[in-house]
């Protein structure tokens, strides 16, 4: 039986796009120069296996995925087709996958996140993904952190030279040899209580991103 055209196209994107994309990423990323601010908090939590939610904007995924590799972290990735490509590249970089989003598999993903966090894992999540609106903190990360009793660390990126894709998230691709500055917030706990309390607390974490942006801009 002949596979559907869409299926063949997706197979081609996976079998060709993933290894080529990973090769290009490695060649370019090895030239990047990183400068990190405020990273002692999340590093101590990861080293002690105490559990932490690392929150980043979707558009900053590429440089942070490279910088954070090698720490045995988990990443929440959507179940959309584009998410499959991202998932396979992240797996090659050493990340574990939790699949789901606010639109697909969200309840299952929340259960998996809470389970991982309670075992001391560090879980990376893009609270404005998978489709936006950009830089708006959806409450899933806050609910997961509250239910597992772990803090959230916000992460913000600036690059002196970078391309910005014409996408909803203005996806950042730092140019070769770019200097990339990373700003990490202090580990911050969600207010205890009901899931509704966590949802109500989400804007506070969006404000932490805004503060990091202001600090980055000087």
PyMOL commands that set and color helices and strands:
alter all, ss='L'
color gray80, all
select helices_A, chain A and resi 5-29+40-47+58-67+81-92+106-118+140-148+195-217
alter helices_A, ss='H'
color red, helices_A
select strands_A, chain A and resi 33-37+52-56+74-77+96-99+122-125+151-159+162-164+172-174+179-184
alter strands_A, ss='S'
color yellow, strands_A
deselect
rebuild
show_as cartoon
